[in-house]
């Protein structure tokens, strides 16, 4: 009986935290003026991959990269680091954190922007259709700032930061 209860809670946590991370990215894109591009993006695919890799404890990070449209020039990133050691069994999400991070970056970026979502996994992660390996954009000239905890559930926590 205890195993069944834990499985239900854990699955709910993976879906909850994954959904909140995807939602945070949508909020950020809207705040940056990319709402139309965001609405056209396949967020159910992102949530499916997040849920799968969170469930396996193989997701290391989720990253939203912002580019100058038509170039490979990386202007900013929004980084969600994942922590599986969080023990407090509560459900929490801070959407205002996403808005705050986006507003800080919006002041420093302008022009025509594009984006991509990258999910970093640990070795042994199951293959999820629609996802393949890629190389991160060169963020060496960008400075990282941590904002705070984005979403948390039993055994999974996530922290939002940005680079600009």
Secondary structure, 3 states (H helix, E strand, C coil): CHHHHHHHHHHHHHHHHHHHHHHHHHHHHHHCCCHHHHHHCCHHHHHHHHHHHHHCCCEEEEEEEEEECCCCCEEEEEEEEEECCCCCCCCEECHHHHHHHHHHHHCCCCCCEEEEEEEEECCCCCCCCCCCCCCCCCCCCCCEEEEEEEEEECCEEEEEEEEC
